[in-house]
Amino acid sequence: MSNDKLIIRPKKVRGDDGYRTFSIRVKDTTVDRISNLANQTGHSRNELICRFLEYALDNCAVTETTDEP
């Protein structure tokens, strides 16, 4: 009989990889555009959306005026 033990490590807590999952509502036309871009580039929709969000956050500005249409 062998003394080899089965090693079981603690499972990572969900979200422990630095990512979180959440849902959003997006227009069908926007999903289609992202899907087309994903097909053209070989990147996943998720990867593209993350890149778009990072770009938008890095390049947005908040103003004091409320110029809503």
C-alpha positions as a printed Julia matrix, in Angstrom:
69×3 Matrix{Float64}:
   0.0    0.0     0.0
   1.38   3.37   -1.03
   1.6    6.38    1.26
   0.91   8.77   -1.61
  -1.68  11.25   -0.49
  -4.28  12.92   -2.63
  -3.55  16.64   -2.37
  -6.62  18.88   -2.46
  -5.96  22.59   -2.55
  -8.49  25.23   -1.51
 -10.64  26.42   -4.38
 -10.2   30.04   -5.42
 -13.05  32.26   -4.42
 -15.11  33.35   -7.42
 -13.8   36.65   -8.7
 -10.42  35.97   -7.14
  -8.78  36.22  -10.57
  -9.33  39.98  -10.71
 -12.43  39.75  -12.9
 -16.12  40.05  -12.08
 -19.11  38.92  -14.06
 -22.19  41.06  -14.45
 -24.87  41.51  -17.05
 -25.85  44.55  -19.09
 -28.52  45.3   -21.66
 -27.16  46.08  -25.12
 -28.98  46.88  -28.36
 -29.11  44.04  -30.89
 -27.31  46.21  -33.43
 -24.45  46.8   -31.0
 -24.12  43.07  -30.3
 -24.09  42.43  -34.05
 -21.34  45.0   -34.57
 -19.21  43.54  -31.78
 -19.78  40.0   -33.06
 -18.76  41.03  -36.58
 -15.62  42.67  -35.26
 -14.85  39.57  -33.18
 -15.19  37.39  -36.29
 -12.95  39.69  -38.32
 -10.2   39.95  -35.71
 -10.26  36.56  -33.98
 -10.72  38.22  -30.58
 -13.59  37.2   -28.33
 -16.49  39.56  -27.77
 -15.54  39.66  -24.09
 -11.98  40.72  -24.89
 -13.18  43.45  -27.24
 -15.75  44.77  -24.77
 -13.11  44.89  -22.01
 -10.77  46.81  -24.29
 -13.56  49.22  -25.31
 -14.47  49.85  -21.67
 -10.85  50.46  -20.65
 -10.39  52.87  -23.55
 -13.59  54.75  -22.7
 -12.66  55.02  -19.03
  -9.17  56.27  -19.88
 -10.53  58.83  -22.35
 -13.66  60.24  -20.76
 -14.16  63.48  -18.87
 -16.85  64.63  -16.47
 -18.28  68.12  -16.92
 -20.42  70.24  -14.66
 -23.02  71.09  -17.32
 -26.06  68.98  -18.11
 -26.34  69.17  -21.9
 -28.77  66.27  -22.27
 -30.85  66.15  -25.44
